[in-house]
């Protein structure tokens, strides 16, 4: 017999608090998407390479997709 799911916490945030929480999540995901590419571009300039910038943007994009998927799964449950 599977264990019962715990009851969801009684969340009584105001609509403004909920909006601020979502805006923080969205900004953090945007930074996580953009920052690896910027660091990769800086490393490219510093060491004379040409692949770390685009690779950083791809890694950041993939990380943000995983993060968004985690939020979607969390909201679904």
N, CA and C of each residue as an Amber inpcrd file, in Angstrom:
protein
   231
   0.8490000  -1.1770000   0.0000000   0.0000000   0.0000000   0.0000000
   0.8930000   1.2380000   0.0000000   0.7160000   2.1660000  -0.9760000
   1.5700000   3.3480000  -1.0330000   1.2680000   4.3080000   0.1120000
   2.3040000   5.0140000   0.5030000   2.1390000   5.9890000   1.5830000
   1.2940000   7.1550000   1.0930000   0.4380000   7.6810000   1.9420000
  -0.3870000   8.8110000   1.5080000   0.4680000  10.0640000   1.3380000
   0.0460000  10.9090000   0.4020000   0.7470000  12.1710000   0.1860000
   0.4620000  13.1070000   1.3500000   1.4880000  13.8760000   1.7690000
   1.2240000  14.8410000   2.8340000   0.3050000  15.9480000   2.3160000
  -0.4360000  16.5170000   3.2090000  -1.3250000  17.6150000   2.8360000
  -0.4890000  18.8200000   2.4220000  -0.9340000  19.5610000   1.4020000
  -0.1740000  20.7380000   0.9900000  -0.1710000  21.7770000   2.0970000
   0.9250000  22.5200000   2.2310000   0.9640000  23.5400000   3.2760000
  -0.0700000  24.6220000   2.9860000  -0.5800000  25.2030000   4.0180000
  -1.5710000  26.2630000   3.8830000  -0.8320000  27.5430000   3.5020000
  -0.8020000  27.8430000   2.2210000  -0.0570000  28.9850000   1.7050000
  -1.0060000  30.1680000   1.5730000  -0.7920000  31.1630000   2.4030000
  -1.6690000  32.3310000   2.4010000  -0.9050000  33.5900000   2.0040000
  -0.1070000  33.4710000   0.9480000   0.6110000  34.6480000   0.4700000
  -0.3440000  35.5790000  -0.2550000  -0.0340000  36.8500000  -0.1680000
  -0.8320000  37.8210000  -0.9070000  -0.5290000  37.6900000  -2.3970000
  -1.4010000  38.2000000  -3.2390000  -1.1200000  38.1510000  -4.6770000
   0.1840000  38.8710000  -5.0490000   0.4930000  39.9430000  -4.3450000
   1.7430000  40.6580000  -4.6190000   2.9430000  39.7940000  -4.2320000
   2.8540000  39.0940000  -3.1190000   3.9320000  38.1970000  -2.7080000
   4.1260000  37.0620000  -3.6920000   3.0340000  36.5270000  -4.1900000
   3.1120000  35.4590000  -5.1980000   3.7370000  35.9880000  -6.4930000
   3.3630000  37.1920000  -6.9020000   3.9370000  37.7860000  -8.1100000
   5.4320000  38.0280000  -7.9380000   5.8460000  38.4960000  -6.7700000
   7.2710000  38.7120000  -6.5210000   8.0410000  37.3950000  -6.5290000
   7.4540000  36.3470000  -5.9860000   8.1170000  35.0420000  -5.9920000
   8.3010000  34.5420000  -7.4240000   7.2740000  34.6920000  -8.2550000
   7.3880000  34.2500000  -9.6520000   8.3680000  35.1100000 -10.4330000
   8.3770000  36.4160000 -10.1880000   9.3220000  37.2700000 -10.9190000
  10.7540000  36.9340000 -10.5260000  10.9800000  36.5730000  -9.2760000
  12.3120000  36.1570000  -8.8430000  12.7270000  34.8720000  -9.5350000
  11.8210000  33.9130000  -9.6300000  12.1310000  32.6600000 -10.3410000
  12.4770000  32.9250000 -11.8000000  11.6890000  33.7650000 -12.4540000
  11.9120000  34.0390000 -13.8710000  13.2430000  34.7440000 -14.0830000
  13.5700000  35.7150000 -13.2240000  14.8530000  36.4040000 -13.3580000
  16.0200000  35.4560000 -13.1130000  15.8960000  34.5790000 -12.1380000
  16.9730000  33.6220000 -11.8510000  17.1730000  32.6660000 -13.0250000
  16.0940000  32.2380000 -13.6530000  16.2150000  31.3510000 -14.8140000
  16.8720000  32.0940000 -15.9770000  16.5080000  33.3480000 -16.1690000
  17.1290000  34.1440000 -17.2260000  18.6210000  34.3370000 -17.0000000
  19.0030000  34.5910000 -15.7670000  20.4260000  34.7410000 -15.4500000
  21.1510000  33.4240000 -15.6520000  20.5310000  32.3340000 -15.2380000
  21.1560000  31.0170000 -15.4210000  21.2970000  30.6650000 -16.8980000
  20.4410000  31.2190000 -17.7410000  20.5330000  30.9670000 -19.1720000
  21.6320000  31.8230000 -19.8110000  21.7980000  33.0330000 -19.3420000
  22.6750000  34.0070000 -19.9800000  24.1100000  33.9840000 -19.4480000
  24.2750000  33.7860000 -18.1650000  25.5890000  33.9060000 -17.5320000
  26.6320000  32.9100000 -18.0430000  26.3220000  31.6270000 -18.2730000
  27.3550000  30.7190000 -18.7960000  27.9020000  31.1540000 -20.1520000
  27.0640000  31.7320000 -20.9980000  27.5340000  32.2140000 -22.2930000
  28.4550000  33.4140000 -22.1590000  28.1370000  34.3030000 -21.2280000
  28.9870000  35.4720000 -20.9960000  30.3420000  35.0350000 -20.4480000
  30.3300000  34.1310000 -19.4950000  31.5940000  33.6270000 -18.9400000
  32.3780000  32.8860000 -20.0230000  31.6900000  32.1050000 -20.8450000
  32.3670000  31.4160000 -21.9380000  32.9690000  32.3850000 -22.9400000
  32.2650000  33.4640000 -23.2550000  32.8000000  34.4830000 -24.1480000
  34.0190000  35.1680000 -23.5610000  33.9750000  35.4280000 -22.2590000
  35.1270000  36.0300000 -21.5960000  36.3270000  35.0830000 -21.6410000
  36.0830000  33.8030000 -21.3860000  37.1710000  32.8280000 -21.4600000
  37.7060000  32.6990000 -22.8860000  36.8240000  32.8010000 -23.8780000
  37.2750000  32.7790000 -25.2740000  38.2330000  33.9360000 -25.5490000
  37.8600000  35.1360000 -25.1220000  38.7210000  36.3020000 -25.3290000
  40.0350000  36.1760000 -24.5790000  39.9650000  35.6530000 -23.3810000
  41.1640000  35.5700000 -22.5390000  42.1670000  34.5410000 -23.0650000
  41.6760000  33.4080000 -23.5460000  42.5660000  32.3260000 -23.9590000
  42.6290000  32.1370000 -25.4770000  41.9700000  32.9990000 -26.2450000
  42.0250000  32.9080000 -27.6940000  41.2740000  31.7190000 -28.2680000
  40.2350000  31.2970000 -27.6170000  39.4210000  30.1760000 -28.0990000
  38.1920000  30.7110000 -28.8220000  37.4220000  29.8170000 -29.4170000
  36.2460000  30.2700000 -30.1530000  34.9950000  29.4560000 -29.8490000
  35.0640000  28.5070000 -28.9520000  33.9200000  27.6100000 -28.7790000
  33.2550000  27.7080000 -27.4110000  33.8950000  28.3310000 -26.4390000
  33.3290000  28.3310000 -25.0940000  32.1070000  29.2400000 -24.9520000
  32.0680000  30.3360000 -25.6800000  30.8970000  31.2160000 -25.6300000
  29.6420000  30.5120000 -26.1140000  29.6420000  30.0020000 -27.3460000
  28.4470000  29.2780000 -27.8060000  28.1290000  28.0450000 -26.9560000
  29.1710000  27.3420000 -26.5110000  28.9320000  26.1750000 -25.6550000
  28.2960000  26.6050000 -24.3350000  28.7250000  27.7450000 -23.8020000
  28.1330000  28.2630000 -22.5660000  26.6700000  28.6030000 -22.7430000
  26.3370000  29.2240000 -23.8830000  24.9260000  29.5380000 -24.1250000
  24.0890000  28.2670000 -24.2630000  24.6340000  27.2390000 -24.8870000
  23.8950000  25.9730000 -24.9990000  23.7030000  25.3180000 -23.6330000
  24.7510000  25.3390000 -22.8240000  24.6450000  24.7610000 -21.4780000
  23.6390000  25.5520000 -20.6390000  23.6880000  26.8730000 -20.7310000
  22.7350000  27.7030000 -19.9930000  21.3070000  27.4680000 -20.4360000
  21.1120000  27.3160000 -21.7380000  19.7710000  27.0470000 -22.2570000
  19.2590000  25.7030000 -21.7540000  20.1180000  24.6870000 -21.8030000
  19.7110000  23.3580000 -21.3230000  19.4100000  23.3850000 -19.8230000
  20.2460000  24.0780000 -19.0590000  20.0110000  24.1640000 -17.6100000
  18.6940000  24.8720000 -17.3140000  18.3940000  25.9280000 -18.0550000
  17.1380000  26.6390000 -17.8130000  15.9280000  25.7850000 -18.1890000
  16.0570000  24.9650000 -19.2350000  14.9480000  24.0680000 -19.5760000
  14.7060000  23.0360000 -18.4800000  15.7850000  22.4930000 -17.9270000
  15.6200000  21.5500000 -16.8150000  14.9770000  22.2370000 -15.6070000
  15.3960000  23.4600000 -15.3400000  14.8410000  24.2070000 -14.2160000
  13.3470000  24.4760000 -14.4350000  12.9880000  24.9090000 -15.6460000
  11.5760000  25.1480000 -15.9500000  10.7570000  23.8620000 -15.8540000
  11.3310000  22.7510000 -16.2940000  10.6450000  21.4790000 -16.1850000
  10.4150000  21.1190000 -14.7130000  11.3970000  21.3670000 -13.8830000
  11.2350000  21.0960000 -12.4490000  10.1290000  21.9370000 -11.8340000
  10.0250000  23.1900000 -12.2410000   8.9550000  24.0470000 -11.7290000
   7.5970000  23.5380000 -12.2130000   7.5250000  23.1320000 -13.4710000
   6.2680000  22.6230000 -14.0120000   5.8200000  21.3550000 -13.3060000
   6.7580000  20.4520000 -13.0470000   6.4220000  19.2040000 -12.3560000
   5.9980000  19.5040000 -10.9240000   6.6700000  20.4430000 -10.2780000
   6.3300000  20.8260000  -8.8980000   4.9250000  21.4130000  -8.8370000
   4.5640000  22.2380000  -9.8010000   3.2340000  22.8490000  -9.8190000
   2.1540000  21.8280000 -10.1500000   2.5150000  20.7900000 -10.8900000
   1.5390000  19.7650000 -11.2890000   1.1140000  18.9160000 -10.1120000
   2.0700000  18.6370000  -9.2070000   1.7680000  17.7390000  -8.0730000
   0.8710000  18.3670000  -7.0790000
